[in-house]
Amino acid sequence: MSTFDRNWRELQLETLVDLSLTIGRVRPEEELVDELLQRSVGTLDAGSGLVATLHAGGQEATVRAIGLAPNFEAVRSLFPPDLLEELASGRYVRAQRDQGEAPFELLAAPLRAGREFLGLVVLGDKETRVGRIPFSDSDARFLLSLSSMVATAVATSRRVAAIERDRQRLADENRELRDVARREGFVGESEPVREMLEIVRRVAPTGVNVMLRGESGVGKERVARLLHSFSERSNGPFVPLNCAALPESLLEAELFGIEEGVATGVQRRLGKIELAEGGILFLDEVGDLTLSLQAKLLRVVQEREFERLGGRERIPVDVHLVTATNRDLEAMVSDGDFRQDLYYRLRVVVIKVAPLRERRTDIPLLARHFLEFYGERFGRPDLKLSHDALAALMSFPFPGNVRELENALQAAIALAPNELITEDDLRLHADDNTAPTTDVTMSLDELEQRHIERVLRAVKGNRTAAARVLGIDRSTLYRRMQRIAPDDAFRDSPSK
């Protein structure tokens, strides 16, 4: 092997190693195309070159060129018609045409990652000290090596870009969902709320029947409105009906409508099902429907039609059904109090709405929301919660969930004598004979310790959340814990 050949192989090897190190991290597709063009033209002494990446449909994605028109179709026309088919099979392609005194030679190699054809690299005019010469088979193999390395990097770059686009899209959708949730009055950023909103985002466009499960006062109707806002029926009506609010005779007419003349003086009236045409019908407390009404609702679900009370005409209807209950429907099915066929048709997707005690970290957000909302409504926009009031809210069990919290703050906003709402203004224990009492012989340190422990229990040991409730930073909380109980510093409360 001549010295020239040995030096040439060393240069090729160094180029491959250097390129592998350069593209070892994920880089944008445009940078990879530029890198391949510069390396291939420089190493193979080409007078011109072009690198083009293609979309799946064959349209050009990124094109860079030196000494050639930066146009994929223009360069492609210099080759045989089956250029892409040959390149897609993994082979390189040569082309020649006369250009004055010297032949003008082109060498094309594929950008191929596995079986995926991503584009091509084209070199022209190999130049040496003695003039233009043809590209050798060794040049072609070396170009295949370069293009293969870069093709793999391009494929990785595209996958990462797709993941980033999906991540951004999901982030935008989740942000939009949180904004809509706030507008609908559903406030929260706790883990149960985030999980619930993610299910809402995914299921809303599908149009399947959804059942919301949760205790009274957790905000099931607000979740139903979120499903409506993010569904394809958002331009249609949202029609709610509480099945527990009316006796059976009135509920049937309210649900299905009534024909004129059923009784003296009765006029024709549309029911909630008909009013929800093209939108969403939300049936709250669906477990309170009688068996006869369950049978009629089943017909709506199965056959998409119904009859008004006192009528004989079958009326087609297009509604998306969302139901809610706080009852044990499974036990009711076992006892024969709820139809099994209706139960399975209503609960295609079940969304659990967590009680307030399982998302206590949302209480400060909810309190701020209600302060702003009712403060504006009652003409008291400058009201604020004291630290002891917020701590009392954090530790209160709230058996009535968010509704009870809302009512407590609404009353406090209306009745508080000053601009700062105190624990006494909340009147959380006004009707509770089990309200905690304070031992008048207790020292200030003991009182502080009990209060800190109370807040830590309320936030499940989350010291950051506890510090926020107490109105101090986390380091101050830790110092006070050390001062009050230096031996254990509340070790039972996990640090977060």
RAMOLIN-V657513 format. One record per pair of residues at least 24 apart in sequence whose C-alpha atoms are under 10 Angstrom apart, sorted by the first residue. I is the first residue (numbers start at 1). J is the second residue. D is the distance in whole Angstrom. If there is no record, write none. Layout:
i=<I I>
j=<J J>
d=<D D>
This chain:
i=<8 8 9 9 11 11 12 12 12 12 12 12 13 15 15 15 15 15 15 16 16 16 16 19 19 19 20 20 20 20 23 23 23 23 23 24 24 25 25 25 26 26 26 26 26 26 26 27 27 27 27 27 27 27 28 28 28 28 28 28 28 29 29 29 29 29 29 29 29 29 29 29 29 30 30 30 30 30 30 31 31 32 32 32 32 32 33 33 33 33 33 33 33 33 33 34 34 34 34 35 36 36 36 36 36 36 36 36 37 37 37 37 37 37 37 37 37 38 38 38 39 39 40 40 40 40 40 40 40 40 41 41 41 41 41 41 41 43 43 43 44 44 44 44 44 44 44 44 44 44 44 44 45 45 45 45 45 45 45 45 46 46 46 46 46 46 46 46 46 46 46 47 47 47 47 47 47 47 48 48 48 48 48 48 48 49 49 49 49 49 49 49 49 49 50 50 50 50 50 50 50 51 51 51 51 51 51 51 51 51 51 52 52 52 52 52 52 52 53 53 53 53 53 53 53 53 53 54 54 54 54 54 55 55 55 56 56 56 56 58 58 58 58 59 60 60 61 61 62 63 63 63 64 65 65 65 66 66 67 67 67 68 68 68 72 72 75 75 76 76 78 79 79 79 83 83 83 84 84 84 84 84 84 85 86 87 87 87 87 87 88 88 88 88 88 88 88 89 89 89 90 90 90 90 90 91 91 91 92 92 92 92 92 92 92 92 93 93 94 94 94 94 94 94 95 96 96 102 102 102 103 103 103 104 104 104 105 105 105 105 106 106 107 107 107 107 107 107 108 108 108 109 109 109 109 109 109 109 109 109 110 110 110 110 110 110 111 111 111 111 111 111 111 111 111 111 111 112 112 112 112 112 112 112 112 112 113 113 113 113 113 113 113 113 113 113 114 114 114 114 116 116 116 117 117 118 118 118 118 119 119 119 120 120 121 121 170 170 173 173 173 174 174 174 176 176 177 177 177 177 177 178 180 180 180 180 181 181 181 181 181 181 182 182 182 183 183 184 184 184 184 184 184 185 185 185 185 185 185 185 185 185 186 186 186 186 186 186 186 186 186 186 186 187 187 187 187 187 187 187 187 187 187 187 188 188 188 188 188 188 188 188 189 189 189 189 190 190 190 190 190 190 191 191 191 191 192 192 192 192 192 192 193 193 193 193 193 193 195 195 195 196 196 196 196 196 197 197 197 197 197 199 199 199 199 199 200 200 200 200 200 200 200 201 201 201 201 201 202 202 202 203 203 203 203 203 204 204 204 204 204 204 204 205 205 205 205 205 205 206 206 207 207 207 207 207 207 207 207 208 208 208 208 208 208 208 208 209 209 209 209 209 209 209 209 209 209 209 209 209 210 210 210 210 210 210 210 210 210 210 210 210 210 211 211 211 211 211 211 211 211 211 211 211 211 211 211 211 211 211 211 212 212 212 212 212 212 212 212 212 212 212 212 212 212 213 213 213 213 213 213 213 213 213 213 213 213 213 213 214 214 214 214 214 214 214 214 214 215 215 215 215 215 215 215 215 215 215 215 215 216 216 216 216 216 216 216 216 216 216 216 217 217 217 217 217 217 217 217 217 217 217 217 218 218 218 218 218 218 218 218 218 218 218 219 219 219 219 219 219 219 220 220 220 220 220 220 220 220 220 220 221 221 221 221 221 221 223 223 223 223 224 224 224 224 224 224 224 224 224 225 225 225 227 227 228 228 228 228 228 228 231 231 231 232 232 233 233 233 233 233 233 234 234 234 235 235 236 236 236 236 236 236 236 237 237 237 237 237 237 237 237 238 238 238 238 238 238 238 238 238 238 238 239 239 239 239 239 239 239 239 239 239 239 240 240 240 240 240 240 240 240 240 240 241 241 241 241 241 241 241 241 241 242 242 242 242 242 242 242 242 243 243 243 243 243 243 243 243 243 243 243 244 244 244 244 244 244 244 245 245 245 246 247 247 247 248 248 248 248 248 249 249 251 251 252 252 252 252 252 252 252 253 253 253 254 254 255 255 255 255 255 255 256 256 256 256 256 256 256 256 257 257 257 257 257 257 258 258 258 258 258 259 259 259 259 259 259 260 260 260 260 261 261 262 262 262 263 268 268 268 269 269 270 270 271 271 273 273 273 273 273 273 273 273 273 273 274 274 274 274 274 274 274 274 275 275 276 276 276 276 276 277 277 277 277 277 278 278 278 278 279 279 279 279 280 280 280 280 280 281 281 281 281 281 282 282 282 282 282 282 283 283 283 283 283 284 284 284 284 284 285 285 285 285 285 286 286 286 286 286 286 286 286 286 286 287 287 287 287 287 287 287 287 287 287 287 288 288 288 288 289 289 290 290 290 291 291 291 291 292 294 294 294 294 294 294 295 295 295 295 297 298 298 298 298 298 298 299 301 301 301 302 302 321 322 322 322 323 323 324 324 324 354 355 355 355 355 355 356 356 356 356 356 356 356 356 356 357 357 357 357 357 357 357 357 357 357 358 358 358 359 359 359 360 360 360 360 360 360 360 360 360 361 361 361 361 361 361 361 361 362 362 363 363 363 363 363 363 363 363 363 364 364 364 364 364 364 364 366 366 366 366 367 367 367 367 367 367 367 368 369 370 370 370 370 370 370 370 371 371 371 371 371 372 373 374 374 374 374 374 374 375 375 375 375 377 378 378 378 379 379 380 380 380 381 381 382 382 383 383 383 383 383 383 383 384 384 384 384 384 384 385 385 385 385 385 385 385 385 385 385 386 386 386 386 386 386 386 386 387 387 387 387 387 387 387 387 387 388 388 388 388 388 388 388 388 389 389 389 389 389 389 389 389 389 389 390 390 390 390 390 390 390 390 390 391 391 391 391 391 391 391 391 391 391 391 391 392 392 392 392 392 392 392 392 392 392 393 393 393 393 393 393 394 394 394 394 394 394 394 394 395 395 395 395 395 395 395 396 396 396 397 397 398 404 445 445 445 445 446 446 448 448 448 449 449 449 449 449 449 452 452 452 452 453 453 453 456 456 456 456 457 457 459 460 460 460 460 461 461 461 461 461 461 461 462 462 462 462 463 463 463 463 464 464 465>
j=<43 44 138 142 43 44 43 44 139 142 143 146 142 39 40 42 43 142 146 142 145 146 149 146 149 150 146 149 150 153 149 150 152 153 154 149 153 153 156 157 153 154 156 157 158 160 161 153 154 156 157 158 160 161 153 154 156 157 158 160 161 53 61 62 150 151 153 154 155 156 157 158 161 61 62 63 64 154 157 62 154 150 151 153 154 157 62 63 64 65 121 147 150 151 154 62 63 64 65 150 64 121 143 146 147 149 150 151 63 64 65 66 121 122 123 146 147 64 65 66 143 146 121 122 123 139 142 143 146 147 66 122 123 124 125 126 143 139 142 143 123 124 125 126 127 128 135 136 139 140 142 143 123 124 125 126 127 128 132 135 106 107 122 123 124 125 126 127 128 132 135 123 124 125 126 127 128 132 106 122 123 124 125 126 127 75 106 107 108 121 122 123 124 125 75 108 120 121 122 123 124 108 109 110 111 119 120 121 122 123 147 110 111 118 119 120 121 122 110 111 117 118 119 120 121 151 154 111 117 118 119 120 117 118 119 116 117 118 119 84 117 118 119 119 118 119 118 119 119 119 120 121 121 121 122 123 123 124 123 124 125 122 123 124 119 120 106 122 108 122 106 106 107 108 108 109 110 108 109 110 117 119 120 117 110 111 112 117 119 120 112 115 116 117 118 119 120 115 116 117 114 115 117 144 148 140 141 144 120 121 122 137 140 141 143 144 122 140 122 123 124 134 135 140 124 124 134 131 132 133 132 133 134 132 133 134 132 133 134 135 134 135 134 135 136 139 140 143 140 143 144 140 141 142 143 144 145 146 147 148 143 144 146 147 148 151 144 145 146 147 148 149 150 151 152 154 155 144 147 148 149 150 151 152 154 155 147 148 149 150 151 152 153 154 155 156 148 151 152 155 151 152 155 151 155 151 152 154 155 147 151 154 147 151 146 147 198 201 198 201 230 198 200 201 201 230 201 226 227 229 230 226 225 226 229 230 222 223 225 226 227 229 222 226 369 222 226 221 222 223 225 226 229 219 222 223 225 226 366 369 370 373 218 219 220 221 222 223 225 226 366 369 402 219 222 362 363 365 366 367 368 369 370 402 359 360 361 362 363 364 365 366 359 361 362 365 358 359 360 361 362 363 358 359 361 362 352 353 354 355 358 359 352 353 354 358 359 362 351 352 353 223 351 352 353 354 223 226 227 351 353 227 349 350 351 352 224 226 227 228 230 231 351 226 227 229 230 231 227 230 231 227 230 231 349 351 228 229 230 231 232 233 234 229 230 231 232 233 234 231 232 231 232 233 280 319 320 321 322 320 321 322 345 346 347 348 349 301 319 320 321 322 323 344 345 346 347 348 349 350 282 320 321 322 323 324 345 346 347 348 349 350 351 282 283 284 286 321 322 323 324 325 343 345 346 347 348 349 350 351 352 284 285 322 323 324 325 326 346 347 349 350 351 352 353 285 323 324 325 326 327 328 329 347 350 351 352 353 354 324 325 326 327 351 352 353 354 355 324 325 326 327 352 353 354 355 356 399 400 401 285 325 326 327 355 399 400 401 402 403 404 326 355 356 398 399 400 401 402 403 404 405 406 326 353 354 355 356 399 400 401 402 403 404 353 354 355 356 401 402 403 282 284 323 324 325 326 351 352 353 354 282 283 284 322 323 324 322 324 351 353 280 281 282 283 284 321 322 323 324 280 282 322 280 322 279 280 281 282 320 322 279 280 320 278 279 277 278 279 280 319 320 278 279 280 278 279 275 276 277 278 279 280 319 275 276 277 278 279 280 281 319 272 275 276 277 278 279 280 281 282 319 320 272 273 274 275 276 277 279 280 281 282 283 272 273 276 280 281 282 283 284 322 323 272 273 281 282 283 284 285 286 323 282 283 284 285 286 288 323 324 282 283 284 285 286 287 288 289 290 324 325 283 284 285 286 287 288 289 284 285 288 288 288 289 290 288 289 290 292 293 293 309 289 293 289 290 292 293 296 308 309 308 309 310 308 309 281 283 293 297 308 309 293 296 297 300 306 307 308 309 306 307 308 309 310 311 307 308 309 310 311 307 308 309 310 311 312 308 309 310 311 310 311 309 310 311 310 308 309 310 308 309 308 309 308 309 297 300 305 306 308 317 318 319 320 321 305 306 308 315 316 317 318 319 317 319 317 318 319 320 321 316 317 318 319 320 317 318 319 320 318 319 320 321 318 319 320 321 322 319 320 321 322 323 319 320 321 322 323 324 321 322 323 324 325 322 323 324 325 326 323 324 325 326 327 322 323 324 325 326 327 329 338 343 346 323 324 325 326 327 328 329 332 337 338 343 325 327 337 338 337 338 337 338 339 336 337 338 339 339 337 338 339 341 342 343 338 339 341 342 342 339 341 342 343 345 346 342 342 345 346 342 345 346 346 347 349 347 350 350 351 352 401 398 399 400 401 402 397 398 399 400 401 402 403 404 405 394 395 396 397 398 399 401 402 458 459 458 459 460 458 459 460 393 394 395 396 397 458 459 460 465 394 458 459 460 462 465 466 469 394 459 390 391 393 394 395 402 405 459 469 390 391 393 394 465 468 469 402 405 406 409 393 402 405 406 408 409 410 409 406 405 406 407 408 409 410 413 406 409 410 412 413 413 410 406 409 410 411 413 414 409 410 413 414 414 410 413 414 413 414 413 414 419 413 419 419 420 412 413 416 418 419 420 421 413 418 419 420 421 422 409 412 413 419 420 421 422 423 425 426 419 420 421 422 423 469 470 471 420 421 422 423 468 469 470 471 472 421 422 423 424 451 469 470 471 420 421 422 423 424 425 426 427 428 469 421 422 423 426 455 468 469 470 471 423 451 452 454 455 456 458 466 468 469 470 471 422 423 424 426 428 451 454 455 458 469 423 426 428 455 458 469 454 455 456 457 458 459 466 469 451 454 455 456 457 458 459 428 429 458 428 458 428 428 480 483 484 485 484 485 480 481 484 480 481 483 484 485 490 477 480 481 490 481 490 493 490 492 493 494 492 493 493 493 494 495 496 490 491 492 493 494 495 496 493 494 495 496 493 494 495 496 495 496 496>
d=<9 10 10 10 8 10 7 9 9 7 10 10 9 7 9 10 8 10 9 9 8 7 9 8 8 9 9 7 9 9 8 8 10 7 9 10 8 9 10 9 7 9 7 6 10 8 10 8 8 9 6 10 9 10 9 8 10 6 8 9 8 9 9 8 10 10 8 6 9 9 6 7 9 9 6 8 9 9 10 10 10 7 9 8 7 9 7 8 7 10 9 10 8 9 8 10 9 7 9 9 10 8 10 7 7 9 7 10 10 7 7 8 8 9 9 10 10 10 10 9 10 8 9 9 8 10 9 7 7 9 9 9 7 9 10 9 10 9 10 10 9 10 10 7 9 10 8 10 7 9 9 8 9 9 8 6 6 7 10 10 10 10 10 6 6 5 4 6 9 9 9 8 6 5 6 6 10 9 9 8 6 5 6 8 10 10 9 9 10 7 5 4 6 9 8 9 8 6 5 7 9 10 10 10 9 8 6 4 6 9 10 10 9 9 5 6 7 9 10 8 9 6 4 7 9 9 9 9 8 5 5 8 9 7 8 9 8 8 10 10 10 9 9 10 10 8 9 9 9 10 10 10 10 10 9 10 9 10 10 9 10 10 9 9 10 9 10 8 10 9 8 8 10 9 9 10 10 10 10 8 9 9 9 10 9 8 8 8 9 8 7 8 8 6 9 9 9 8 10 9 10 9 9 9 10 10 10 8 10 10 10 10 7 8 9 7 9 9 9 10 10 10 9 9 9 10 10 9 7 9 8 9 9 9 9 9 9 9 7 8 9 8 9 7 10 9 7 9 8 9 9 8 9 10 7 6 9 9 7 9 9 7 10 7 8 9 8 10 9 5 6 9 7 5 8 9 10 9 7 6 9 9 5 7 10 9 9 7 8 9 5 5 9 8 7 9 9 9 8 10 9 10 9 9 10 7 9 8 8 9 8 10 8 9 10 7 10 9 10 8 10 7 10 7 10 10 7 8 10 9 8 10 9 7 8 9 8 8 9 6 10 9 10 10 9 10 10 10 6 9 7 7 9 9 7 10 10 10 9 8 9 10 10 7 10 10 6 7 10 9 9 10 10 10 10 7 9 7 6 10 10 8 10 10 8 10 8 5 8 9 7 7 9 8 6 8 9 6 8 6 6 10 9 8 9 10 9 8 7 9 8 7 10 8 8 10 8 9 10 10 10 9 7 7 7 9 9 9 9 10 10 10 9 9 7 10 9 7 6 10 8 9 8 9 8 10 7 9 10 9 10 8 9 8 8 10 7 8 6 5 8 9 10 10 7 5 6 9 10 8 8 7 8 9 10 9 6 9 10 7 8 9 10 9 9 7 7 9 10 7 5 6 8 10 7 6 7 6 7 9 10 9 7 5 6 8 9 6 6 6 5 6 7 10 9 10 9 9 6 5 5 8 10 10 6 5 7 6 5 6 9 9 10 8 6 4 7 9 10 9 9 6 5 6 7 10 9 6 6 6 8 9 10 10 7 6 5 6 9 8 7 5 8 9 6 5 6 7 10 8 5 8 10 8 8 7 10 9 8 8 9 8 6 10 9 9 7 7 9 8 10 10 8 9 10 9 6 5 6 5 7 9 10 10 7 7 6 7 10 8 5 5 7 9 7 9 9 10 9 7 8 10 8 9 7 9 10 10 9 7 10 8 9 7 10 9 8 10 10 9 8 9 9 7 10 10 10 7 8 9 9 9 10 9 9 8 7 9 10 9 9 9 9 10 10 9 10 7 5 7 9 8 9 7 9 9 8 10 8 8 5 4 7 10 8 6 7 7 5 6 8 10 10 9 6 9 9 6 5 6 7 10 10 7 8 10 7 6 9 8 6 5 6 9 8 10 9 8 6 5 6 7 9 10 7 10 8 6 5 6 9 9 10 8 6 5 6 8 9 10 9 10 7 6 5 6 8 6 6 10 10 10 10 8 6 8 8 6 8 10 9 9 10 10 10 10 10 8 7 9 8 10 10 9 9 10 10 10 7 9 9 7 8 6 9 10 9 10 10 9 9 9 9 10 9 9 10 7 7 5 6 10 8 5 6 9 9 9 5 4 6 7 9 6 6 6 6 9 10 9 8 9 8 10 8 6 9 9 9 10 10 9 10 8 10 8 9 10 9 10 9 10 8 9 7 10 10 10 9 9 9 9 7 9 9 10 9 9 8 6 8 9 9 6 5 5 9 8 6 6 8 8 6 6 9 9 6 5 6 7 7 6 5 6 8 10 9 6 5 6 8 8 6 5 6 9 8 6 5 6 9 8 6 4 7 8 10 6 6 6 9 9 9 10 10 10 9 8 6 8 6 8 7 8 9 7 10 9 9 10 9 9 8 8 8 10 9 7 7 7 10 10 8 7 10 7 9 10 8 9 8 8 9 8 6 9 8 9 9 8 7 8 9 8 8 8 9 10 8 10 9 9 10 9 9 9 9 6 8 8 7 8 9 5 6 10 10 9 9 9 9 6 7 8 8 10 9 10 10 10 10 10 9 10 9 6 9 10 10 7 6 9 10 8 9 6 9 9 7 9 9 9 10 8 10 7 7 10 9 8 10 10 7 9 8 8 10 9 8 8 8 8 10 9 10 8 8 10 7 10 10 9 9 7 9 10 7 7 9 9 7 8 9 7 10 9 9 8 6 10 7 9 10 9 7 8 10 9 8 7 10 9 8 8 8 10 9 7 9 10 7 9 8 5 6 7 9 10 6 5 6 9 10 10 10 9 6 5 7 9 10 10 10 6 6 5 8 10 10 9 10 9 8 9 9 7 6 6 10 9 7 6 9 9 9 8 10 9 7 5 4 8 8 7 10 10 10 9 8 8 10 10 10 6 8 10 8 8 9 8 6 10 9 9 10 6 7 10 9 6 10 9 8 10 9 8 10 10 8 9 8 10 9 10 9 7 9 9 6 7 9 8 10 7 6 9 8 5 8 8 9 8 10 9 9 10 9 9 6 10 8 10 9 9 8 9 7 10 6 8 9 9 9 8 10 9 8 9 9 10 7 9 10 8 10 7 8 10 10 9 10 8 4 5 7 8 8 7 6 5 8 8 6 6 8 7 9>
